């Protein structure tokens, strides 16, 4: 038959084709299949839109004028509430921005310098270090795997002088260390306040409200005040000291036994 002859001719043609011709043929087949699926999906989308339009037309024809007016009223009410929520968010954002601008306009040059220094130190304290990775990244062998509770010997990055022999890494932030006994460190007496993040502020306000107190009348806590710690040799800022006289190192070089 004719179909058998066509099949035999196609089989012989494919048996003699080269690798490049076969790859080109398969590419064309995949392209045709992709276009066919795209046309089918577009037709299905058009058919679905038409069905939705017919359903809405049928529903509109069956509903009474009172039901139609109630449906439109509900839609307008939902749009109004959505617009009000958007306007409230924009207004709150603008008020916060203006309050920050007014607060910064009233501060002196020394206060601004202290605020920027405190923000810089806090960002460095809260920044997670990608130096040591755990899990799958550590198993790949690209990075050494260090235990989070292991002790380290810390040195100044500026002059390589030893700062402490006994410290402990932070449980979360891999580039932070805590120590009680240090050497070659100079503590500055000018304390600075490290502002809490938004989440920490909300938790603090909630805790104060549960105690029956007004958060606005509370004085600054000693836990928020830190003393800068510099290297005694090259004056590099290497750590801060909290109210419990615990040193928090963040700008150091580490060495493990």
N, C-alpha and C positions, 0 to 999 in steps of 0.2 A: 504494500500500500504506500501511498504518498507519505504518510506520517512516519512509517518505518524507514523509508529512504531518507527523509529529513533527519531522523534520529541517528542513522548510520553516518550520514555526512557530518553531522555535528560532532559525533564521537571521534571520527578520524581527524577532524580539524583540531579538536582539543588535544588529541594524542601527539600532534606534530607541533603544537605551539610552544614557544620559548617561555622562560620564567618571566621575562618582562611583559610579554603579551598576556600571560595568565594573570599577573598582578594587575595589569591595566583592566582586564575584563572583570576581575573581582571588584576593583574599585568602582567601575561603572555600575555594577550590580548593586553595590552598597549605596551609591548615590541615588539610583532609581528607587531603591527601597526607602531611603530616607525621605525623598520627595513624596512618595506615595503615602507614607505615614503622616507627613506634614499636611497633605491635602485632606486625608481622612480626619485628622484631628481638627483641622479648620472647619470642615463640613460638620463634624460632630458639635463643635462650638456654636456654629451658626444654627444648627438644628435645636440645640439646647436653648439658645436665646429666643428662638421663635416659639418654642414651647412655653417658656416663661412669659413671653408677651401675650400668647393666647390665654394662658392661665389668668394673668392679670386682667385681660379684657373680659374674660368670662366672670371673674370675681367682681369686677366693677359693674358689670351689667346686672348681676344678681343682687348686689347690696342696695339698700335703701339710701335716700339722700342723707338721712340722719347718721347712718353707719359710715357713709363716705366722709361726712363732715367730722365725725369723731376720729376716723383714721387720720385725716389730714391734720386735725388738731394735735393728736399724739405725736405725729411726725414733727410738727413745728415745735412742740414742747421739748422733744428730744434734741432737736437742733439748737434750741435756745440754751438748754442746760449744757450741751457740749461747748457752745461758744462762751458761756459764762465760766466754765472751768478753765478754758484756754486763756481767757482774759485775766482770771485770778492768778494763774501761774505767771503770766507775763508781768502783772502788776507786782507780785511778790518778788520776782527776780529783779525788777527795776528798783524797788524799794531797798533791797539788800545791796544793790550796786551803789545807790546814792548814799546809803548809810556808811558803806566802806569808804567812799570818797570823802565824806565829811569827817570821818574818823581820821583818815590819813592827812587831811588838810590841817587838822588841829595838832597833830603830833609834831614834835621837834625833830631836828636832824639827828640828835642822839637816839631818840626813841625809834626813829625810822631805821637807823643803822642796827640798833639792837633787835628790832623786829625781823629785819632781813637776815641777820645772823642766826637768830633763833629758828626761822623757817628753814634756812639752809642746813642747820644741824639736824632739825627734825626730819627733813626729807632724807638726809643721809642715814639717819637712824632707822627710818621706816622702809628704806629701799632694800629689797631682797637681793642678795648676791647670787649671781649665776655661776660663781666660780666652782662650786661643788654641787653636783646633781646626784639625785638618788633615783632608784627605780630602773626603768629601761635605759635611761641615758647613762647611768653608771655602769650597767652591764655591757654597754657597747665598747667600753674600754677607752673612750675618748677623754674622760675626765676621771681623776682619782676619787674614790668614794671615801668620804670622811664621816666618821660617826658624829652625830649631832651633839653628843655629850662629852666628846673627847676634850682633853686639856690642850692648851697651846701656849707657846712662848711668843710674846708679842714684841715687835721692834718698831722704832720710828721709821716711817717711809722717807723722811728727809735726810737723816744722818745715820740710820741703821743702829742707833743705840738701843740697848735693851730697856724695855719698859716694865715688863712683869714676867715672872716665871710661873705663876700659878693663876690661871684664869679659866673660865668656862664659856663655851660658845652658847649663843642664844638658841633657844629651842626652835624658833621660827626663822629668824633672819641670820643667814649663814655668815654675814660679814660683821656681826656684832659680838662683842665679848664683854663679860662682867668679871671684875676682879676687886678684891679687898686690899691686897698688899701690892704696892707698885714701887718703882724706883725711877729716877731720872724724870720725874713728872713735877710740873709746877701748876698749882691750882690758883686761878685768878679769883679775886674776891668779889668782882663785879658780877653779881648773879644775873641770870637771864631767864625769862619765862618762855617755855616752849608751848605754843598754843596747841590745844587738843584738836583732833579732827572733828568733823561734823557728827559722826556717829558717837564718838566718845563724849562730846558735849551733850547730846541728847540723853545718853545713858546717865550722865552725871546729874542733869536736871531732873530726870525721872526719879533717881535715887533721893535727891533732896526733897522733891515734892512728897514722896512716900513718908519722909520723916516729918512732914507737916511744916516745912520751912519754905521761905520764898527764895528761889534761885537768884533773883536780882540783888538781894541783900547780902548774899554770902560773900565773904572776903576770899581773896586768892589763897589757894591751898599751897602748903609748902611742898607738896609732891610735884607741883608744876614748875618749881624753881630749880635751876641747875647752875652749877659753877663750871665755866670752861676750864679745860685741862690742856696745858701745852707741854711740849717737850722742853726739858730744862736745858738742852744743848742748842737746838736750832729753832725753838719757839714755834714748832709746827703744832697746829690744833689737832690733837689726837683723840680726845675723849671729853666727856662731861661727867660731873659728879653730882649725884642726887642728894637729898636731905639725909639719907641713911649712910652717907659717906661711902657709897658703892660707885666704883668707876665703871662707866659704860664706854668702851673703846669702839670706834668705828673707822678711824683712818689709820690703820696699822698694817704692818707686814707680819705674817704668821709663820711659825715653824712648828712642826709636829715631831714628837719623839717616835 
